[in-house]
């Protein structure tokens, strides 16, 4: 299965761990743009996170070699499913940010499977997330089929 991982760059180490396991299980994986840059040694994660926390990530979106929103739409269009890595962030358990919400919407309208690593977070847009009927795997990557 071709799976696009959708997540905050904050979770890069967890994303790598999950991607390695999914690849080992025979899946083809696509990673977030800046997660790939961090894992390839092109960007230092701590520097990225410090700048993002202070000024947001628009700077990084502006200097990316491609439009990150269109990139994700095309990756999702050519995939079988997405996996949302939703860990704790900003004191919110199972956090899903705005970009990932948009990516979930792309997957939903394209009739792709939507997997959540953890349950739906309690956020202002929890109902929108639930309406996309995600499959919560509760950390069990064997449920991604």
The first five atom37 places (N, CA, C, CB, O) and aatype in JSON, in Angstrom:
{
  "aatype": [20, 20, 20, 20, 20, 20, 20, 20, 20, 20, 20, 20, 20, 20, 20, 20, 20, 20, 20, 20, 20, 20, 20, 20, 20, 20, 20, 20, 20, 20, 20, 20, 20, 20, 20, 20, 20, 20, 20, 20, 20, 20, 20, 20, 20, 20, 20, 20, 20, 20, 20, 20, 20, 20, 20, 20, 20, 20, 20, 20, 20, 20, 20, 20, 20, 20, 20, 20, 20, 20, 20, 20, 20, 20, 20, 20, 20, 20, 20, 20, 20, 20, 20, 20, 20, 20, 20, 20, 20, 20, 20, 20, 20, 20, 20, 20, 20, 20, 20, 20, 20, 20, 20, 20, 20, 20, 20, 20, 20, 20, 20, 20, 20, 20, 20, 20, 20, 20, 20, 20, 20, 20, 20, 20, 20, 20, 20, 20, 20, 20, 20, 20, 20, 20, 20, 20, 20, 20, 20, 20, 20, 20, 20, 20, 20],
  "atom_mask": [
    [1, 1, 1, 1, 1],
    [1, 1, 1, 1, 1],
    [1, 1, 1, 1, 1],
    [1, 1, 1, 1, 1],
    [1, 1, 1, 1, 1],
    [1, 1, 1, 1, 1],
    [1, 1, 1, 1, 1],
    [1, 1, 1, 1, 1],
    [1, 1, 1, 1, 1],
    [1, 1, 1, 1, 1],
    [1, 1, 1, 1, 1],
    [1, 1, 1, 1, 1],
    [1, 1, 1, 1, 1],
    [1, 1, 1, 1, 1],
    [1, 1, 1, 1, 1],
    [1, 1, 1, 1, 1],
    [1, 1, 1, 1, 1],
    [1, 1, 1, 1, 1],
    [1, 1, 1, 1, 1],
    [1, 1, 1, 1, 1],
    [1, 1, 1, 1, 1],
    [1, 1, 1, 1, 1],
    [1, 1, 1, 1, 1],
    [1, 1, 1, 1, 1],
    [1, 1, 1, 1, 1],
    [1, 1, 1, 1, 1],
    [1, 1, 1, 1, 1],
    [1, 1, 1, 1, 1],
    [1, 1, 1, 1, 1],
    [1, 1, 1, 1, 1],
    [1, 1, 1, 1, 1],
    [1, 1, 1, 1, 1],
    [1, 1, 1, 1, 1],
    [1, 1, 1, 1, 1],
    [1, 1, 1, 1, 1],
    [1, 1, 1, 1, 1],
    [1, 1, 1, 1, 1],
    [1, 1, 1, 1, 1],
    [1, 1, 1, 1, 1],
    [1, 1, 1, 1, 1],
    [1, 1, 1, 1, 1],
    [1, 1, 1, 1, 1],
    [1, 1, 1, 1, 1],
    [1, 1, 1, 1, 1],
    [1, 1, 1, 1, 1],
    [1, 1, 1, 1, 1],
    [1, 1, 1, 1, 1],
    [1, 1, 1, 1, 1],
    [1, 1, 1, 1, 1],
    [1, 1, 1, 1, 1],
    [1, 1, 1, 1, 1],
    [1, 1, 1, 1, 1],
    [1, 1, 1, 1, 1],
    [1, 1, 1, 1, 1],
    [1, 1, 1, 1, 1],
    [1, 1, 1, 1, 1],
    [1, 1, 1, 1, 1],
    [1, 1, 1, 1, 1],
    [1, 1, 1, 1, 1],
    [1, 1, 1, 1, 1],
    [1, 1, 1, 1, 1],
    [1, 1, 1, 1, 1],
    [1, 1, 1, 1, 1],
    [1, 1, 1, 1, 1],
    [1, 1, 1, 1, 1],
    [1, 1, 1, 1, 1],
    [1, 1, 1, 1, 1],
    [1, 1, 1, 1, 1],
    [1, 1, 1, 1, 1],
    [1, 1, 1, 1, 1],
    [1, 1, 1, 1, 1],
    [1, 1, 1, 1, 1],
    [1, 1, 1, 1, 1],
    [1, 1, 1, 1, 1],
    [1, 1, 1, 1, 1],
    [1, 1, 1, 1, 1],
    [1, 1, 1, 1, 1],
    [1, 1, 1, 1, 1],
    [1, 1, 1, 1, 1],
    [1, 1, 1, 1, 1],
    [1, 1, 1, 1, 1],
    [1, 1, 1, 1, 1],
    [1, 1, 1, 1, 1],
    [1, 1, 1, 1, 1],
    [1, 1, 1, 1, 1],
    [1, 1, 1, 1, 1],
    [1, 1, 1, 1, 1],
    [1, 1, 1, 1, 1],
    [1, 1, 1, 1, 1],
    [1, 1, 1, 1, 1],
    [1, 1, 1, 1, 1],
    [1, 1, 1, 1, 1],
    [1, 1, 1, 1, 1],
    [1, 1, 1, 1, 1],
    [1, 1, 1, 1, 1],
    [1, 1, 1, 1, 1],
    [1, 1, 1, 1, 1],
    [1, 1, 1, 1, 1],
    [1, 1, 1, 1, 1],
    [1, 1, 1, 1, 1],
    [1, 1, 1, 1, 1],
    [1, 1, 1, 1, 1],
    [1, 1, 1, 1, 1],
    [1, 1, 1, 1, 1],
    [1, 1, 1, 1, 1],
    [1, 1, 1, 1, 1],
    [1, 1, 1, 1, 1],
    [1, 1, 1, 1, 1],
    [1, 1, 1, 1, 1],
    [1, 1, 1, 1, 1],
    [1, 1, 1, 1, 1],
    [1, 1, 1, 1, 1],
    [1, 1, 1, 1, 1],
    [1, 1, 1, 1, 1],
    [1, 1, 1, 1, 1],
    [1, 1, 1, 1, 1],
    [1, 1, 1, 1, 1],
    [1, 1, 1, 1, 1],
    [1, 1, 1, 1, 1],
    [1, 1, 1, 1, 1],
    [1, 1, 1, 1, 1],
    [1, 1, 1, 1, 1],
    [1, 1, 1, 1, 1],
    [1, 1, 1, 1, 1],
    [1, 1, 1, 1, 1],
    [1, 1, 1, 1, 1],
    [1, 1, 1, 1, 1],
    [1, 1, 1, 1, 1],
    [1, 1, 1, 1, 1],
    [1, 1, 1, 1, 1],
    [1, 1, 1, 1, 1],
    [1, 1, 1, 1, 1],
    [1, 1, 1, 1, 1],
    [1, 1, 1, 1, 1],
    [1, 1, 1, 1, 1],
    [1, 1, 1, 1, 1],
    [1, 1, 1, 1, 1],
    [1, 1, 1, 1, 1],
    [1, 1, 1, 1, 1],
    [1, 1, 1, 1, 1],
    [1, 1, 1, 1, 1],
    [1, 1, 1, 1, 1],
    [1, 1, 1, 1, 1],
    [1, 1, 1, 1, 1],
    [1, 1, 1, 1, 1]
  ],
  "atom_positions": [
    [[0.85, -1.17, 0.0], [0.0, 0.0, 0.0], [0.9, 1.24, 0.0], [-0.97, -0.01, 1.22], [1.92, 1.28, 0.69]],
    [[0.5, 2.24, -0.77], [1.24, 3.51, -0.78], [0.58, 4.44, 0.23], [1.27, 4.15, -2.22], [-0.59, 4.79, 0.09]],
    [[1.36, 4.84, 1.24], [0.85, 5.62, 2.36], [1.6, 6.94, 2.46], [0.96, 4.83, 3.68], [2.83, 6.97, 2.45]],
    [[0.86, 8.03, 2.54], [1.43, 9.35, 2.76], [1.31, 9.65, 4.25], [0.72, 10.44, 1.88], [0.21, 9.61, 4.81]],
    [[2.42, 9.95, 4.88], [2.39, 10.32, 6.3], [2.15, 11.82, 6.39], [3.72, 9.92, 7.02], [2.86, 12.62, 5.78]],
    [[1.14, 12.18, 7.16], [0.76, 13.58, 7.37], [0.99, 13.89, 8.84], [-0.72, 13.86, 6.95], [0.46, 13.21, 9.72]],
    [[1.77, 14.95, 9.1], [2.1, 15.23, 10.49], [2.87, 16.53, 10.6], [2.9, 14.1, 11.1], [3.42, 17.04, 9.62]],
    [[2.9, 17.04, 11.79], [3.75, 18.18, 12.11], [5.21, 17.75, 12.07], [3.39, 18.78, 13.5], [5.54, 16.63, 12.46]],
    [[6.07, 18.64, 11.6], [7.51, 18.37, 11.6], [8.01, 18.14, 13.02], [8.28, 19.54, 10.94], [9.04, 17.48, 13.22]],
    [[7.3, 18.66, 14.0], [7.67, 18.47, 15.4], [7.83, 16.99, 15.74], [6.63, 19.1, 16.32], [8.59, 16.64, 16.64]],
    [[7.13, 16.13, 15.03], [7.12, 14.7, 15.34], [8.08, 13.91, 14.44], [5.71, 14.15, 15.19], [7.89, 12.71, 14.23]],
    [[9.11, 14.56, 13.92], [10.02, 13.94, 12.96], [10.58, 12.6, 13.44], [11.17, 14.87, 12.66], [10.59, 11.64, 12.67]],
    [[11.03, 12.52, 14.66], [11.64, 11.27, 15.14], [10.61, 10.14, 15.18], [12.24, 11.46, 16.53], [10.93, 9.0, 14.83]],
    [[9.4, 10.44, 15.6], [8.32, 9.44, 15.62], [7.96, 9.05, 14.19], [7.07, 9.99, 16.36], [7.72, 7.87, 13.9]],
    [[7.91, 10.03, 13.29], [7.6, 9.75, 11.88], [8.62, 8.79, 11.29], [7.56, 11.06, 11.06], [8.25, 7.86, 10.59]],
    [[9.9, 9.02, 11.58], [10.96, 8.13, 11.06], [10.76, 6.72, 11.57], [12.35, 8.65, 11.46], [10.86, 5.76, 10.8]],
    [[10.48, 6.58, 12.85], [10.25, 5.27, 13.46], [9.07, 4.56, 12.77], [9.98, 5.41, 14.98], [9.16, 3.37, 12.46]],
    [[8.01, 5.27, 12.54], [6.81, 4.71, 11.91], [7.09, 4.36, 10.45], [5.63, 5.69, 12.01], [6.71, 3.29, 9.98]],
    [[7.74, 5.27, 9.74], [8.05, 5.03, 8.32], [8.92, 3.78, 8.17], [8.77, 6.26, 7.71], [8.67, 2.96, 7.28]],
    [[9.93, 3.64, 9.01], [10.8, 2.47, 8.95], [10.0, 1.18, 9.13], [11.9, 2.56, 10.01], [10.22, 0.2, 8.41]],
    [[9.08, 1.18, 10.07], [8.26, -0.01, 10.33], [7.33, -0.3, 9.15], [7.42, 0.18, 11.62], [7.18, -1.45, 8.74]],
    [[6.72, 0.75, 8.6], [5.82, 0.54, 7.46], [6.58, 0.04, 6.23], [5.09, 1.84, 7.12], [6.08, -0.82, 5.5]],
    [[7.76, 0.57, 6.01], [8.59, 0.11, 4.88], [8.98, -1.36, 5.09], [9.87, 0.99, 4.73], [8.93, -2.16, 4.16]],
    [[9.35, -1.68, 6.31], [9.69, -3.07, 6.65], [8.51, -4.01, 6.37], [10.11, -3.17, 8.13], [8.7, -5.17, 6.0]],
    [[7.29, -3.5, 6.56], [6.08, -4.29, 6.33], [5.65, -4.29, 4.86], [4.95, -3.78, 7.19], [4.61, -4.86, 4.52]],
    [[6.43, -3.64, 3.98], [6.15, -3.68, 2.55], [5.4, -2.5, 1.98], [5.41, -4.88, 2.26], [5.05, -2.5, 0.8]],
    [[5.13, -1.5, 2.79], [4.43, -0.31, 2.29], [5.4, 0.65, 1.63], [3.68, 0.39, 3.44], [6.59, 0.67, 1.95]],
    [[4.89, 1.44, 0.7], [5.65, 2.54, 0.12], [5.2, 3.8, 0.85], [5.42, 2.67, -1.46], [4.01, 4.01, 1.07]],
    [[6.17, 4.63, 1.23], [5.89, 5.76, 2.12], [6.31, 7.08, 1.49], [6.6, 5.57, 3.46], [7.34, 7.17, 0.83]],
    [[5.49, 8.09, 1.71], [5.85, 9.48, 1.39], [5.86, 10.25, 2.69], [4.85, 10.12, 0.35], [4.97, 10.09, 3.53]],
    [[6.86, 11.09, 2.86], [7.05, 11.85, 4.09], [6.79, 13.34, 3.88], [8.45, 11.64, 4.63], [6.86, 13.83, 2.75]],
    [[6.48, 14.06, 4.97], [6.39, 15.51, 4.86], [7.7, 16.11, 4.34], [6.03, 16.12, 6.22], [8.79, 15.62, 4.65]],
    [[7.58, 17.16, 3.56], [8.71, 17.8, 2.88], [9.88, 18.1, 3.83], [8.25, 19.09, 2.22], [11.01, 17.68, 3.57]],
    [[9.61, 18.81, 4.91], [10.7, 19.18, 5.81], [11.15, 18.03, 6.69], [10.28, 20.34, 6.67], [12.27, 18.06, 7.19]],
    [[10.33, 17.04, 6.9], [10.8, 15.83, 7.59], [11.88, 15.17, 6.73], [9.62, 14.84, 7.87], [12.91, 14.74, 7.25]],
    [[11.64, 15.1, 5.42], [12.65, 14.53, 4.51], [13.94, 15.33, 4.58], [12.13, 14.49, 3.05], [15.04, 14.77, 4.61]],
    [[13.81, 16.67, 4.6], [14.99, 17.55, 4.66], [15.77, 17.32, 5.95], [14.57, 19.04, 4.56], [17.0, 17.28, 5.94]],
    [[15.07, 17.16, 7.06], [15.74, 16.9, 8.34], [16.43, 15.54, 8.3], [14.72, 16.95, 9.52], [17.6, 15.43, 8.68]],
    [[15.73, 14.52, 7.84], [16.31, 13.17, 7.82], [17.48, 13.06, 6.85], [15.25, 12.15, 7.45], [18.37, 12.24, 7.05]],
    [[17.48, 13.89, 5.79], [18.58, 13.9, 4.83], [19.74, 14.78, 5.28], [18.09, 14.37, 3.48], [20.76, 14.87, 4.6]],
    [[19.6, 15.44, 6.44], [20.66, 16.3, 6.96], [20.72, 17.68, 6.31], [21.97, 15.62, 6.77], [21.69, 18.4, 6.51]],
    [[19.7, 18.05, 5.56], [19.68, 19.35, 4.89], [19.17, 20.46, 5.81], [18.81, 19.28, 3.65], [19.48, 21.63, 5.59]],
    [[18.42, 20.1, 6.83], [17.85, 21.04, 7.8], [18.07, 20.46, 9.18], [16.33, 21.31, 7.52], [17.91, 19.25, 9.38]],
    [[18.42, 21.31, 10.13], [18.6, 20.87, 11.51], [17.26, 21.05, 12.23], [19.75, 21.67, 12.24], [16.72, 22.15, 12.29]],
    [[16.74, 19.96, 12.77], [15.41, 19.96, 13.38], [15.27, 21.03, 14.47], [15.1, 18.6, 13.96], [14.29, 21.77, 14.47]],
    [[16.24, 21.12, 15.38], [16.13, 22.1, 16.47], [16.07, 23.52, 15.93], [17.3, 21.95, 17.43], [15.31, 24.34, 16.44]],
    [[16.87, 23.82, 14.91], [16.85, 25.17, 14.31], [15.49, 25.44, 13.67], [17.97, 25.31, 13.25], [14.92, 26.51, 13.85]],
    [[14.99, 24.47, 12.93], [13.67, 24.6, 12.29], [12.6, 24.89, 13.33], [13.32, 23.33, 11.5], [11.79, 25.81, 13.18]],
    [[12.59, 24.09, 14.41], [11.56, 24.23, 15.43], [11.65, 25.56, 16.17], [11.64, 23.09, 16.41], [10.63, 26.15, 16.52]],
    [[12.87, 26.04, 16.42], [13.04, 27.34, 17.08], [12.48, 28.47, 16.23], [14.52, 27.6, 17.39], [11.76, 29.34, 16.73]],
    [[12.81, 28.45, 14.95], [12.31, 29.49, 14.04], [10.79, 29.38, 13.91], [12.98, 29.37, 12.64], [10.09, 30.39, 13.94]],
    [[10.29, 28.16, 13.77], [8.85, 27.95, 13.64], [8.1, 28.43, 14.88], [8.55, 26.47, 13.39], [7.05, 29.06, 14.77]],
    [[8.64, 28.15, 16.05], [7.97, 28.56, 17.29], [7.94, 30.09, 17.41], [8.68, 27.95, 18.52], [6.96, 30.66, 17.88]],
    [[9.01, 30.74, 16.98], [9.1, 32.2, 17.1], [8.28, 32.92, 16.04], [10.55, 32.64, 17.01], [7.6, 33.9, 16.34]],
    [[8.34, 32.43, 14.79], [7.76, 33.17, 13.66], [6.76, 32.38, 12.83], [8.84, 33.63, 12.76], [6.29, 32.89, 11.81]],
    [[6.41, 31.15, 13.21], [5.56, 30.32, 12.37], [6.41, 29.69, 11.27], [4.41, 31.15, 11.76], [7.63, 29.86, 11.23]],
    [[5.75, 28.96, 10.37], [6.54, 28.27, 9.33], [6.37, 28.86, 7.93], [6.16, 26.81, 9.3], [6.76, 28.23, 6.95]],
    [[5.78, 30.05, 7.83], [5.61, 30.65, 6.5], [6.94, 30.83, 5.79], [4.9, 31.99, 6.62], [7.03, 30.62, 4.58]],
    [[7.97, 31.23, 6.53], [9.31, 31.39, 5.94], [9.74, 30.1, 5.23], [10.35, 31.78, 7.03], [10.25, 30.13, 4.11]],
    [[9.52, 28.98, 5.9], [9.92, 27.69, 5.32], [9.07, 27.34, 4.11], [9.83, 26.58, 6.37], [9.57, 26.77, 3.13]],
    [[7.8, 27.65, 4.16], [6.92, 27.4, 3.01], [7.35, 28.25, 1.81], [5.45, 27.7, 3.38], [7.31, 27.79, 0.67]],
    [[7.76, 29.47, 2.09], [8.15, 30.41, 1.03], [9.44, 29.96, 0.33], [8.33, 31.81, 1.61], [9.57, 30.14, -0.88]],
    [[10.38, 29.39, 1.08], [11.67, 29.01, 0.48], [11.69, 27.57, -0.04], [12.77, 29.2, 1.48], [12.68, 27.15, -0.64]],
    [[10.64, 26.83, 0.19], [10.59, 25.45, -0.31], [10.67, 25.46, -1.83], [9.3, 24.72, 0.17], [10.22, 26.4, -2.48]],
    [[11.23, 24.4, -2.39], [11.4, 24.3, -3.83], [10.11, 24.07, -4.58], [12.36, 23.21, -4.15], [10.06, 24.16, -5.81]],
    [[9.05, 23.75, -3.85], [7.75, 23.52, -4.47], [6.65, 23.99, -3.53], [7.56, 22.03, -4.84], [6.89, 24.16, -2.34]],
    [[5.47, 24.18, -4.07], [4.32, 24.57, -3.26], [3.93, 23.37, -2.4], [3.11, 25.04, -4.17], [3.53, 22.33, -2.92]],
    [[4.05, 23.53, -1.09], [3.85, 22.39, -0.19], [2.41, 21.9, -0.16], [4.29, 22.75, 1.2], [2.16, 20.71, 0.03]],
    [[1.46, 22.8, -0.33], [0.05, 22.39, -0.33], [-0.25, 21.57, -1.59], [-0.89, 23.62, -0.25], [-0.87, 20.51, -1.5]],
    [[0.19, 22.06, -2.74], [-0.03, 21.31, -3.99], [0.76, 20.01, -3.99], [0.37, 22.16, -5.22], [0.29, 19.0, -4.52]],
    [[1.94, 20.02, -3.4], [2.74, 18.8, -3.3], [1.95, 17.72, -2.56], [4.09, 19.07, -2.57], [1.86, 16.58, -3.02]],
    [[1.37, 18.09, -1.43], [0.63, 17.11, -0.66], [-0.63, 16.64, -1.37], [0.28, 17.67, 0.69], [-0.98, 15.47, -1.3]],
    [[-1.31, 17.55, -2.03], [-2.49, 17.14, -2.79], [-2.1, 16.06, -3.81], [-3.14, 18.36, -3.5], [-2.77, 15.04, -3.91]],
    [[-1.03, 16.29, -4.55], [-0.59, 15.33, -5.57], [-0.12, 14.02, -4.96], [0.52, 15.92, -6.41], [-0.4, 12.95, -5.5]],
    [[0.59, 14.08, -3.83], [1.01, 12.84, -3.17], [-0.2, 12.03, -2.74], [1.91, 13.14, -1.95], [-0.25, 10.81, -2.93]],
    [[-1.17, 12.71, -2.15], [-2.36, 12.01, -1.66], [-3.16, 11.46, -2.83], [-3.25, 12.96, -0.82], [-3.67, 10.34, -2.77]],
    [[-3.27, 12.23, -3.9], [-4.01, 11.78, -5.09], [-3.42, 10.47, -5.62], [-3.98, 12.86, -6.18], [-4.16, 9.63, -6.13]],
    [[-2.12, 10.31, -5.52], [-1.44, 9.14, -6.06], [-1.14, 8.07, -5.01], [-0.15, 9.55, -6.73], [-0.27, 7.22, -5.21]],
    [[-1.85, 8.13, -3.89], [-1.63, 7.16, -2.81], [-2.87, 6.3, -2.61], [-1.25, 7.88, -1.5], [-3.91, 6.5, -3.23]],
    [[-2.71, 5.34, -1.71], [-3.86, 4.52, -1.29], [-4.47, 5.05, 0.0], [-3.44, 3.06, -1.1], [-5.67, 4.88, 0.25]],
    [[-3.63, 5.69, 0.82], [-4.09, 6.11, 2.14], [-3.16, 7.17, 2.71], [-4.18, 4.91, 3.1], [-2.05, 7.38, 2.22]],
    [[-3.64, 7.82, 3.77], [-2.76, 8.66, 4.56], [-2.74, 8.12, 5.99], [-3.22, 10.16, 4.53], [-3.69, 7.5, 6.45]],
    [[-1.64, 8.38, 6.66], [-1.51, 8.08, 8.08], [-1.18, 9.39, 8.78], [-0.42, 6.98, 8.36], [-0.14, 10.0, 8.51]],
    [[-2.05, 9.82, 9.67], [-1.83, 11.03, 10.44], [-1.12, 10.63, 11.74], [-3.18, 11.77, 10.73], [-1.65, 9.87, 12.55]],
    [[0.08, 11.17, 11.91], [0.83, 10.96, 13.15], [0.44, 12.12, 14.07], [2.4, 10.88, 12.9], [0.94, 13.24, 13.92]],
    [[-0.44, 11.83, 15.0], [-0.98, 12.86, 15.89], [-0.58, 12.56, 17.34], [-2.53, 12.93, 15.76], [-1.22, 11.78, 18.04]],
    [[0.48, 13.21, 17.74], [1.03, 13.09, 19.08], [0.66, 14.35, 19.88], [2.58, 12.88, 19.04], [-0.04, 15.22, 19.38]],
    [[1.12, 14.44, 21.12], [0.85, 15.63, 21.92], [1.7, 16.8, 21.46], [1.1, 15.35, 23.41], [2.9, 16.66, 21.23]],
    [[1.06, 17.96, 21.34], [1.75, 19.2, 20.95], [0.95, 20.37, 21.52], [1.9, 19.32, 19.38], [-0.28, 20.33, 21.54]],
    [[1.64, 21.38, 21.98], [0.99, 22.57, 22.54], [0.0, 22.2, 23.64], [0.26, 23.35, 21.43], [-1.05, 22.82, 23.78]],
    [[0.37, 21.19, 24.43], [-0.48, 20.69, 25.52], [-1.82, 20.15, 25.04], [-0.73, 21.8, 26.52], [-2.79, 20.11, 25.8]],
    [[-1.88, 19.72, 23.78], [-3.09, 19.11, 23.23], [-2.76, 17.66, 22.89], [-3.6, 19.9, 21.96], [-1.9, 17.39, 22.05]],
    [[-3.45, 16.75, 23.54], [-3.24, 15.32, 23.28], [-3.74, 15.0, 21.87], [-3.99, 14.45, 24.35], [-4.84, 15.39, 21.49]],
    [[-2.93, 14.27, 21.1], [-3.28, 13.8, 19.76], [-3.5, 14.95, 18.77], [-4.54, 12.93, 19.82], [-4.39, 14.89, 17.92]],
    [[-2.71, 15.98, 18.88], [-2.81, 17.22, 18.11], [-2.87, 16.98, 16.59], [-1.65, 18.12, 18.43], [-2.11, 16.17, 16.05]],
    [[-3.76, 17.69, 15.93], [-3.82, 17.74, 14.47], [-3.91, 19.22, 14.1], [-5.04, 16.91, 13.88], [-4.87, 19.89, 14.45]],
    [[-2.9, 19.71, 13.39], [-2.85, 21.12, 13.02], [-3.59, 21.41, 11.73], [-1.43, 21.56, 12.9], [-4.13, 20.52, 11.09]],
    [[-3.6, 22.68, 11.38], [-4.33, 23.15, 10.21], [-3.9, 22.51, 8.9], [-4.19, 24.62, 10.1], [-4.75, 22.12, 8.1]],
    [[-2.6, 22.39, 8.68], [-2.12, 21.79, 7.43], [-2.55, 20.32, 7.33], [-0.59, 21.9, 7.32], [-2.97, 19.86, 6.27]],
    [[-2.43, 19.6, 8.43], [-2.81, 18.19, 8.43], [-4.33, 18.06, 8.26], [-2.36, 17.5, 9.73], [-4.79, 17.13, 7.59]],
    [[-5.09, 18.96, 8.84], [-6.54, 18.95, 8.63], [-6.85, 19.1, 7.13], [-7.22, 20.08, 9.45], [-7.71, 18.4, 6.6]],
    [[-6.15, 20.02, 6.47], [-6.35, 20.21, 5.02], [-5.97, 18.94, 4.26], [-5.52, 21.41, 4.51], [-6.66, 18.55, 3.32]],
    [[-4.88, 18.31, 4.66], [-4.44, 17.07, 3.99], [-5.46, 15.96, 4.2], [-3.06, 16.64, 4.52], [-5.72, 15.17, 3.29]],
    [[-6.04, 15.9, 5.38], [-7.1, 14.93, 5.63], [-8.29, 15.2, 4.72], [-7.54, 14.98, 7.11], [-8.9, 14.27, 4.2]],
    [[-8.61, 16.46, 4.53], [-9.73, 16.82, 3.65], [-9.44, 16.4, 2.21], [-10.01, 18.33, 3.71], [-10.32, 15.9, 1.52]],
    [[-8.2, 16.6, 1.75], [-7.83, 16.14, 0.41], [-8.09, 14.64, 0.3], [-6.33, 16.47, 0.09], [-8.73, 14.18, -0.64]],
    [[-7.58, 13.89, 1.28], [-7.73, 12.44, 1.26], [-9.2, 12.05, 1.27], [-7.01, 11.8, 2.45], [-9.62, 11.13, 0.56]],
    [[-9.97, 12.73, 2.07], [-11.39, 12.42, 2.18], [-12.12, 12.62, 0.86], [-12.03, 13.28, 3.27], [-12.86, 11.74, 0.42]],
    [[-11.92, 13.77, 0.21], [-12.64, 14.02, -1.04], [-12.12, 13.15, -2.17], [-12.53, 15.51, -1.43], [-12.81, 12.95, -3.17]],
    [[-10.91, 12.62, -2.03], [-10.35, 11.71, -3.03], [-10.65, 10.25, -2.7], [-8.84, 11.92, -3.15], [-10.14, 9.34, -3.36]],
    [[-11.48, 10.02, -1.68], [-11.88, 8.67, -1.26], [-10.69, 7.79, -0.88], [-12.66, 8.0, -2.36], [-10.68, 6.59, -1.19]],
    [[-9.71, 8.37, -0.22], [-8.56, 7.62, 0.28], [-8.84, 7.2, 1.72], [-7.24, 8.46, 0.19], [-9.6, 7.87, 2.43]],
    [[-8.23, 6.13, 2.15], [-8.33, 5.74, 3.55], [-7.57, 6.76, 4.4], [-7.77, 4.29, 3.78], [-6.51, 7.25, 4.01]],
    [[-8.13, 7.07, 5.54], [-7.5, 7.99, 6.48], [-7.28, 7.24, 7.79], [-8.37, 9.28, 6.7], [-8.23, 6.85, 8.46]],
    [[-6.01, 7.06, 8.13], [-5.65, 6.41, 9.39], [-5.13, 7.47, 10.35], [-4.59, 5.3, 9.16], [-4.37, 8.36, 9.96]],
    [[-5.54, 7.37, 11.61], [-5.0, 8.2, 12.68], [-4.19, 7.3, 13.6], [-6.13, 8.95, 13.47], [-4.67, 6.25, 14.02]],
    [[-2.97, 7.71, 13.9], [-2.15, 6.92, 14.81], [-2.81, 6.83, 16.19], [-0.74, 7.53, 14.93], [-2.79, 5.78, 16.84]],
    [[-3.38, 7.94, 16.63], [-4.01, 8.04, 17.95], [-5.43, 8.58, 17.78], [-3.18, 8.96, 18.9], [-5.79, 9.05, 16.7]],
    [[-6.25, 8.52, 18.83], [-7.64, 8.99, 18.71], [-7.76, 10.46, 18.29], [-8.35, 8.8, 20.03], [-6.79, 11.23, 18.32]],
    [[-8.96, 10.82, 17.9], [-9.28, 12.19, 17.49], [-9.05, 13.12, 18.68], [-10.75, 12.29, 16.96], [-9.52, 12.84, 19.78]],
    [[-8.33, 14.23, 18.46], [-8.08, 15.16, 19.56], [-9.33, 15.97, 19.91], [-6.94, 16.11, 19.2], [-10.27, 16.07, 19.12]],
    [[-9.32, 16.53, 21.1], [-10.38, 17.45, 21.51], [-9.93, 18.85, 21.1], [-10.66, 17.36, 23.08], [-9.15, 19.49, 21.79]],
    [[-10.44, 19.31, 19.96], [-10.08, 20.61, 19.4], [-11.33, 21.24, 18.83], [-8.96, 20.48, 18.31], [-12.39, 20.61, 18.77]],
    [[-11.23, 22.48, 18.4], [-12.4, 23.18, 17.87], [-12.94, 22.53, 16.6], [-12.06, 24.63, 17.59], [-14.1, 22.74, 16.25]],
    [[-12.11, 21.75, 15.91], [-12.56, 21.11, 14.67], [-12.59, 19.59, 14.78], [-11.65, 21.52, 13.53], [-12.43, 18.89, 13.78]],
    [[-12.8, 19.08, 15.98], [-12.91, 17.62, 16.18], [-14.06, 17.02, 15.38], [-13.09, 17.3, 17.65], [-13.93, 15.92, 14.84]],
    [[-15.18, 17.74, 15.3], [-16.32, 17.21, 14.54], [-15.99, 17.06, 13.07], [-17.53, 18.13, 14.7], [-16.42, 16.1, 12.44]],
    [[-15.22, 17.99, 12.51], [-14.82, 17.9, 11.11], [-13.92, 16.68, 10.9], [-14.09, 19.19, 10.66], [-14.05, 15.97, 9.9]],
    [[-13.01, 16.44, 11.84], [-12.14, 15.27, 11.75], [-12.98, 13.99, 11.79], [-11.1, 15.27, 12.9], [-12.81, 13.1, 10.96]],
    [[-13.88, 13.91, 12.75], [-14.73, 12.72, 12.88], [-15.58, 12.49, 11.64], [-15.63, 12.85, 14.1], [-15.83, 11.34, 11.26]],
    [[-16.04, 13.58, 11.01], [-16.9, 13.43, 9.83], [-16.16, 12.82, 8.64], [-17.48, 14.78, 9.43], [-16.8, 12.34, 7.7]],
    [[-14.83, 12.83, 8.68], [-14.05, 12.21, 7.61], [-13.85, 10.72, 7.83], [-12.7, 12.9, 7.48], [-13.18, 10.05, 7.05]],
    [[-14.44, 10.21, 8.91], [-14.44, 8.77, 9.24], [-13.04, 8.14, 9.25], [-15.3, 8.02, 8.25], [-12.81, 7.13, 8.59]],
    [[-12.12, 8.74, 10.0], [-10.78, 8.15, 10.06], [-10.79, 6.82, 10.8], [-9.81, 9.12, 10.74], [-11.63, 6.56, 11.65]],
    [[-9.84, 5.99, 10.45], [-9.64, 4.7, 11.13], [-8.55, 4.92, 12.17], [-9.25, 3.55, 10.1], [-7.39, 5.17, 11.82]],
    [[-8.91, 4.83, 13.43], [-7.95, 5.03, 14.52], [-7.25, 3.7, 14.79], [-8.66, 5.57, 15.82], [-7.89, 2.7, 15.12]],
    [[-5.91, 3.71, 14.64], [-5.16, 2.46, 14.82], [-4.58, 2.32, 16.22], [-4.05, 2.38, 13.79], [-4.03, 1.27, 16.57]],
    [[-4.69, 3.37, 17.02], [-4.19, 3.33, 18.41], [-2.76, 2.8, 18.49], [-5.1, 2.46, 19.26], [-2.44, 1.99, 19.36]],
    [[-1.91, 3.28, 17.59], [-0.5, 2.91, 17.61], [-0.17, 1.58, 16.98], [-0.04, 2.89, 18.99], [1.01, 1.24, 16.87]],
    [[-1.17, 0.82, 16.55], [-0.95, -0.51, 15.97], [-0.84, -0.4, 14.45], [-2.1, -1.48, 16.37], [-1.85, -0.38, 13.74]],
    [[0.38, -0.31, 13.95], [0.61, -0.12, 12.51], [0.2, -1.33, 11.69], [2.08, 0.18, 12.24], [0.08, -1.22, 10.47]],
    [[-0.03, -2.48, 12.31], [-0.49, -3.66, 11.59], [-1.92, -3.48, 11.09], [-0.41, -4.89, 12.48], [-2.38, -4.23, 10.23]],
    [[-2.63, -2.48, 11.61], [-4.0, -2.21, 11.19], [-4.05, -1.41, 9.88], [-4.74, -1.47, 12.29], [-5.13, -1.16, 9.34]],
    [[-2.89, -1.01, 9.38], [-2.83, -0.24, 8.14], [-2.8, -1.24, 6.98], [-1.58, 0.72, 8.1], [-1.78, -1.83, 6.65]],
    [[-3.99, -1.39, 6.37], [-4.16, -2.37, 5.28], [-5.09, -1.77, 4.24], [-4.73, -3.74, 5.81], [-5.38, -2.41, 3.23]]
  ]
}
